[in-house]
Amino acid sequence: MNSQPHAYEDSYDQVRTDANLLTRFDRLPVTRSVVIAIVLLALVWLVESFDIGIVSTLVLVLKPHWHLASSDTGLLGASATIGLVLGIFPAGRLADRFGRKRVLIAGVTVFSVFTLASALVTSLWPLFVLRVIAGFGEGAVFPLPYTILSEMVNKRGRGHLMGWTNGVLNAGYTLPALAGFWTTSAFGWNLAWRVPLLIGGGFIILVPFLIKWLPETPRYLLKRAEAGGGQADRDRVRSWVRTLEREAGLPHDETIIDAEAYEVLRSTRKRDVRIRTILKPPYLGRSVVAWCTMCSSFVLWYTFLTYSPTILGGIGVKGSQALLYTAIMMLISGVGTLAQGIGGDRWGRRPVFATYIVLGALGMVGLSFRSLIGTSGVIAAGIVIAWFGLGSFALCKIYTAEQYPTRLRGLGTSTAEMITRALTGGVLIYFLPGLFARWGPPSVFTACAIAMVLLLIPIVFFGHETRGQNMEVLGTPLAGRAGPGPEHETVTREEARHE
């Protein structure tokens, strides 16, 4: 007779405990342990950016020496992205089921091993297959750093820290370009493309550090505890929160609770997670907005990342010098994405992101009229493209993660990555060599600029502003209202029992 009320009471005590832990976690500043985790995530992106950026050197060196046709060049350019697209979707499901950390480590291991193996081949098709498999590992990794960041950093600093880490990612693309510049200058062609692959695969040494120092996110652990993981997961979160509070000099206050977080946790307990969930309201609309937002960045990104030597060659920059110019542009983009993240926390995701895309598109149009704007105009257009176009990722990535509650975040972000990268890094990149040959770079640049601006329409007119919102509130009807929600309104134990 008394077992059911007791179970009911225990259930809401657990909700209250979880809400308290998350409230305490959200009030914390960035402490030493969080900095270590952020640095490790930045290094993961740095390693992955190196592996992805190798394609510029492969295309530049192998096209003339292996006598690649336009279709072969398109396949080689899109190879890692094909694998990446195939790996992203299952990675999100696996991350929601088995944890963000485990899937991240598995992905880093896969793309490192198969990048090493790629250096040993002697013809196009084995290289293509190995790059696809390496891309599969990259797909497992790509959405996870910003998913982890969104769940590990307080609501006031998500944009800032996403800007920092994505700045490292963007600046990291200078390394494969510089490595390509060095190897094409220092070695014969048969080594010039292999050495960057050997360097990229050697970054497998990062895996032991991830195993030891990267924590699982507290939000994922609490969701797993709710789904049957047991008290051990809650104890891990409690221990982690207490550690961070000691580092921050804050008391272990077990009474404070964010009222909104409590209400969301109470009303969404043990809901199923299926792919059809994000294809129904309210998540379908938010997903479409996120997909268009990411595509608006990826159109420019993949065009420049893969074919920058070709593009720069069209404006008079030849051979290995094109790789050096690419490295400079990626370094500028790293500063731009840091500024975007800071601006997104201050002025909002939507207006700052839209400003970046419009200015990046104007830079693309400027390159289309290089004969009119002259050398100084081309340099200015390149800087604008680097800062605003290539530097536009910080907010579109964190904004995508902010469209979903914790139970759907891995699935939602991986689906967004899969769809947008398939359309841009796969389909677009495959057809670009033919488009350059038929239309010429100026017409392609203009078409890309128009597509970028059109893809802004959903976020400008239909997107919810997510700046300063609690991660538990995001993805619920409470999300998208003006300004941050109330902090630390207390829900007492008696109120929790009687709701």
HUWO-V571115 format. One record per residue. RES is the residue in one letter. PHI is phi as a letter, one per 40 degrees, with the letter a starting at -180 (NA if undefined). OMEGA is omega in degrees with one decimal (* if undefined). NEAR is the number of other C-alpha atoms within 10 Angstrom. Layout:
((RES/PHI/OMEGA/NEAR) (RES/PHI/OMEGA/NEAR))
This chain:
((M/NA/-175.6/5) (N/c/-174.4/6) (S/c/-177.4/8) (Q/c/176.1/9) (P/c/-179.5/11) (H/c/178.2/10) (A/c/179.1/11) (Y/c/-179.7/11) (E/c/179.4/17) (D/c/-179.0/13) (S/c/-178.3/17) (Y/c/168.9/20) (D/c/178.2/16) (Q/c/177.1/19) (V/c/179.9/23) (R/c/178.2/29) (T/c/180.0/20) (D/c/179.5/26) (A/c/177.3/27) (N/c/-179.8/25) (L/c/179.8/27) (L/c/176.7/26) (T/c/177.4/25) (R/c/-179.7/26) (F/c/-177.3/22) (D/c/-179.8/21) (R/c/-173.9/16) (L/c/168.9/17) (P/c/176.9/17) (V/c/-177.2/17) (T/b/-174.3/14) (R/d/-177.5/12) (S/c/177.5/15) (V/c/177.9/17) (V/c/178.3/12) (I/d/179.1/14) (A/c/-179.8/19) (I/c/178.2/23) (V/c/178.9/15) (L/c/178.1/20) (L/c/177.4/24) (A/c/177.9/22) (L/c/176.3/19) (V/d/178.5/26) (W/c/178.1/27) (L/c/179.2/23) (V/c/-178.3/27) (E/c/178.3/26) (S/c/176.1/23) (F/c/-177.6/27) (D/c/179.9/28) (I/c/-176.4/23) (G/c/178.6/24) (I/d/-174.0/26) (V/d/179.1/26) (S/c/178.6/25) (T/c/179.7/28) (L/d/-179.0/20) (V/c/-177.2/21) (L/c/-174.2/23) (V/c/-169.8/21) (L/c/-178.3/19) (K/d/179.8/16) (P/c/-173.3/11) (H/c/175.1/10) (W/b/176.5/12) (H/f/-176.7/10) (L/c/172.1/15) (A/c/179.9/12) (S/d/179.6/16) (S/c/177.4/14) (D/c/177.7/19) (T/c/177.7/23) (G/c/178.1/23) (L/c/179.7/20) (L/c/179.4/29) (G/c/-176.6/29) (A/c/-170.1/28) (S/d/-178.9/25) (A/c/179.5/31) (T/c/176.3/30) (I/d/177.1/26) (G/c/-179.9/24) (L/c/179.2/31) (V/c/179.3/27) (L/c/-176.2/21) (G/c/-173.4/25) (I/c/-172.2/31) (F/c/177.9/23) (P/c/179.7/18) (A/c/179.0/31) (G/c/178.5/30) (R/c/-179.8/22) (L/c/179.2/17) (A/c/176.6/23) (D/c/-177.1/21) (R/c/-172.6/16) (F/b/177.1/14) (G/h/-179.0/18) (R/c/-174.4/26) (K/c/-176.7/19) (R/c/-178.2/14) (V/c/178.1/22) (L/d/-178.8/26) (I/c/178.5/22) (A/c/-179.3/16) (G/c/178.2/23) (V/d/179.6/28) (T/c/-177.1/21) (V/c/-174.6/20) (F/c/176.8/33) (S/c/-177.8/29) (V/c/-175.9/20) (F/c/170.4/23) (T/c/174.4/28) (L/d/-179.1/22) (A/c/-178.5/18) (S/c/-178.1/22) (A/c/-173.7/20) (L/c/-172.7/13) (V/c/-177.0/13) (T/b/-179.9/11) (S/a/-171.0/10) (L/c/-169.8/15) (W/c/172.9/13) (P/d/178.0/14) (L/c/178.5/19) (F/d/-177.8/21) (V/c/-179.0/17) (L/c/177.8/23) (R/c/175.4/29) (V/c/-179.9/26) (I/c/175.5/25) (A/d/177.0/33) (G/c/176.3/33) (F/d/175.7/25) (G/c/177.1/31) (E/c/177.9/33) (G/c/177.1/33) (A/c/-175.2/31) (V/c/-160.9/31) (F/d/-176.9/25) (P/c/-169.5/29) (L/c/179.2/27) (P/d/-179.4/23) (Y/c/170.8/25) (T/c/179.0/25) (I/c/179.3/25) (L/d/-178.4/22) (S/c/-178.2/26) (E/c/-173.7/23) (M/b/-174.4/23) (V/b/-177.8/24) (N/c/-171.4/24) (K/c/-178.7/19) (R/c/-172.7/18) (G/b/-177.3/20) (R/c/-178.8/26) (G/c/179.0/31) (H/d/-174.2/23) (L/c/173.4/25) (M/c/176.0/29) (G/c/178.8/30) (W/c/-175.1/23) (T/c/177.9/28) (N/c/172.6/31) (G/c/175.3/30) (V/c/177.9/26) (L/d/-179.0/28) (N/c/178.7/32) (A/c/178.6/25) (G/c/177.7/25) (Y/c/171.1/29) (T/c/-174.3/27) (L/c/176.8/24) (P/c/177.6/28) (A/c/177.7/30) (L/c/177.4/21) (A/c/177.4/24) (G/c/176.9/31) (F/c/179.8/22) (W/c/-174.5/17) (T/c/179.0/20) (T/c/177.7/23) (S/c/-171.5/14) (A/c/-174.1/11) (F/b/168.9/12) (G/c/-172.4/11) (W/d/-175.0/15) (N/c/174.6/13) (L/b/-172.9/14) (A/d/179.6/22) (W/c/-178.5/25) (R/c/-175.9/21) (V/d/176.8/19) (P/d/177.3/29) (L/c/177.7/26) (L/c/177.9/18) (I/c/-178.8/19) (G/c/179.1/25) (G/c/-179.7/26) (G/c/179.9/15) (F/c/174.1/23) (I/c/178.0/18) (I/c/178.3/12) (L/c/-173.0/17) (V/d/179.6/18) (P/d/179.1/11) (F/c/176.0/11) (L/c/-179.8/20) (I/c/-173.6/12) (K/c/-165.9/8) (W/b/-179.2/12) (L/c/179.1/19) (P/c/168.0/18) (E/c/-175.0/19) (T/c/-178.9/20) (P/c/-179.6/23) (R/c/177.3/23) (Y/c/-178.7/25) (L/c/178.8/21) (L/c/175.5/28) (K/c/179.0/20) (R/c/176.3/21) (A/c/179.0/18) (E/c/-177.1/20) (A/c/177.4/13) (G/h/-179.9/11) (G/c/175.5/13) (G/g/-176.4/13) (Q/c/-177.9/14) (A/d/179.1/12) (D/c/177.1/19) (R/c/178.8/22) (D/c/176.7/14) (R/c/178.7/16) (V/c/-179.9/23) (R/d/179.2/21) (S/c/179.3/12) (W/c/179.5/19) (V/c/178.9/20) (R/c/177.5/19) (T/c/-180.0/15) (L/c/177.7/21) (E/c/176.5/20) (R/c/179.0/13) (E/c/-178.6/15) (A/c/-177.6/14) (G/g/-179.4/10) (L/b/179.5/14) (P/c/176.3/10) (H/c/-173.8/15) (D/c/-178.2/13) (E/c/-179.8/13) (T/b/-175.0/16) (I/c/179.9/20) (I/a/171.9/24) (D/c/-174.3/24) (A/c/179.9/21) (E/c/178.8/21) (A/c/179.2/24) (Y/c/-177.9/25) (E/c/179.6/18) (V/c/178.7/20) (L/c/-177.9/21) (R/c/-172.3/19) (S/c/-176.3/10) (T/b/-177.1/12) (R/c/169.9/14) (K/f/172.8/14) (R/c/-178.5/9) (D/c/176.1/10) (V/b/177.4/14) (R/b/-178.6/11) (I/d/-178.8/12) (R/c/179.7/9) (T/c/-178.8/15) (I/c/176.9/20) (L/b/176.6/15) (K/b/175.9/12) (P/d/1.1/10) (P/c/-171.6/15) (Y/c/180.0/19) (L/c/179.3/14) (G/c/179.5/17) (R/c/179.4/24) (S/c/-179.9/23) (V/c/177.4/18) (V/c/-179.5/25) (A/c/-179.6/28) (W/c/179.3/24) (C/c/179.3/22) (T/c/-180.0/31) (M/c/178.8/27) (C/c/-178.6/25) (S/c/174.2/30) (S/c/-173.4/28) (F/c/179.1/24) (V/d/179.5/24) (L/c/-174.0/25) (W/d/-175.6/20) (Y/c/177.6/21) (T/d/-177.8/19) (F/c/-175.2/22) (L/c/-172.8/22) (T/c/-172.7/26) (Y/b/179.6/22) (S/d/176.4/19) (P/d/178.4/24) (T/c/-178.7/21) (I/c/-179.0/21) (L/c/175.5/21) (G/c/179.0/14) (G/c/177.6/15) (I/b/170.7/15) (G/h/178.6/10) (V/c/-170.6/16) (K/b/169.3/14) (G/f/-175.0/17) (S/c/177.1/21) (Q/c/178.5/19) (A/c/177.4/23) (L/c/177.8/27) (L/c/177.4/22) (Y/c/177.5/20) (T/c/179.5/28) (A/c/179.4/24) (I/c/179.2/19) (M/c/-179.9/24) (M/c/176.3/30) (L/c/176.5/24) (I/c/-178.7/24) (S/c/177.1/31) (G/c/176.4/30) (V/c/179.7/21) (G/c/-178.8/29) (T/c/173.7/33) (L/c/178.9/28) (A/c/179.5/22) (Q/c/179.3/30) (G/c/178.2/32) (I/c/178.8/23) (G/c/179.4/19) (G/c/175.9/28) (D/c/-176.9/22) (R/c/-172.4/16) (W/b/179.0/11) (G/h/-178.2/19) (R/c/-169.7/26) (R/c/-177.0/22) (P/c/-178.6/14) (V/c/179.7/20) (F/c/-179.7/27) (A/c/178.5/21) (T/c/179.9/15) (Y/c/-176.7/24) (I/c/179.6/27) (V/c/179.7/20) (L/c/175.9/19) (G/c/178.0/29) (A/c/177.6/28) (L/c/175.6/22) (G/c/177.2/27) (M/c/178.8/26) (V/c/177.7/22) (G/d/177.2/24) (L/c/179.6/28) (S/c/-178.2/22) (F/b/-175.8/16) (R/c/179.0/17) (S/c/-179.7/12) (L/c/-173.7/11) (I/c/175.8/15) (G/g/-176.1/11) (T/c/-179.4/12) (S/c/177.3/10) (G/c/177.3/17) (V/c/178.2/21) (I/c/178.7/16) (A/c/178.7/15) (A/c/178.3/24) (G/c/178.5/23) (I/c/178.5/21) (V/c/178.0/25) (I/c/-177.9/32) (A/c/-174.9/29) (W/c/-171.8/27) (F/c/-179.1/28) (G/c/178.6/32) (L/c/-179.9/30) (G/c/-172.4/35) (S/c/-169.3/37) (F/c/-173.1/33) (A/d/-174.0/32) (L/c/-179.4/31) (C/c/179.4/22) (K/c/-179.7/24) (I/c/178.4/25) (Y/c/177.3/29) (T/c/178.6/26) (A/c/-177.6/31) (E/c/178.9/31) (Q/c/-170.9/30) (Y/b/171.6/26) (P/c/-174.0/19) (T/d/-175.9/24) (R/c/-178.8/21) (L/b/-167.7/22) (R/c/179.0/27) (G/c/179.6/29) (L/c/-177.6/28) (G/c/-178.5/31) (T/c/-179.8/30) (S/c/177.2/29) (T/c/177.8/24) (A/c/179.0/26) (E/c/-177.3/25) (M/c/-176.0/25) (I/c/-174.3/19) (T/c/178.9/23) (R/c/175.9/25) (A/c/-177.7/21) (L/c/-174.3/16) (T/c/-178.4/23) (G/c/178.3/28) (G/b/-175.1/24) (V/c/-177.2/15) (L/c/-177.0/19) (I/c/179.2/26) (Y/c/-175.2/21) (F/c/-175.5/16) (L/d/179.6/21) (P/d/177.9/21) (G/c/178.7/14) (L/c/176.7/15) (F/c/-178.3/17) (A/c/-175.2/10) (R/c/-173.3/11) (W/b/-173.3/10) (G/g/-178.5/15) (P/d/-178.2/21) (P/d/-179.7/19) (S/c/178.2/17) (V/c/177.8/18) (F/d/-178.7/24) (T/c/178.9/20) (A/c/177.6/15) (C/c/-179.6/19) (A/c/179.1/24) (I/c/179.4/16) (A/c/179.9/16) (M/d/-177.6/26) (V/c/179.1/18) (L/c/-179.1/13) (L/c/175.5/21) (L/c/-172.6/24) (I/d/-177.8/15) (P/c/-176.8/17) (I/c/-178.9/22) (V/c/-173.3/16) (F/b/-174.0/10) (F/b/-176.5/12) (G/c/174.3/22) (H/c/173.6/20) (E/c/-175.0/22) (T/b/-179.1/28) (R/d/174.3/25) (G/g/-179.1/20) (Q/c/175.2/22) (N/c/-177.1/24) (M/c/176.0/26) (E/c/-178.8/25) (V/c/-179.8/24) (L/d/-176.5/21) (G/g/176.8/22) (T/b/178.4/16) (P/c/178.7/10) (L/c/-176.0/14) (A/c/172.6/22) (G/g/177.8/18) (R/c/-174.9/13) (A/c/172.3/12) (G/g/177.9/13) (P/c/179.5/16) (G/c/179.5/16) (P/c/-177.6/11) (E/b/166.9/16) (H/f/169.3/18) (E/c/-171.5/14) (T/c/170.6/15) (V/b/-176.2/19) (T/c/178.2/13) (R/c/-179.6/14) (E/c/176.9/10) (E/c/179.3/11) (A/c/-177.6/18) (R/c/-171.8/15) (H/c/178.1/8) (E/c/*/8))
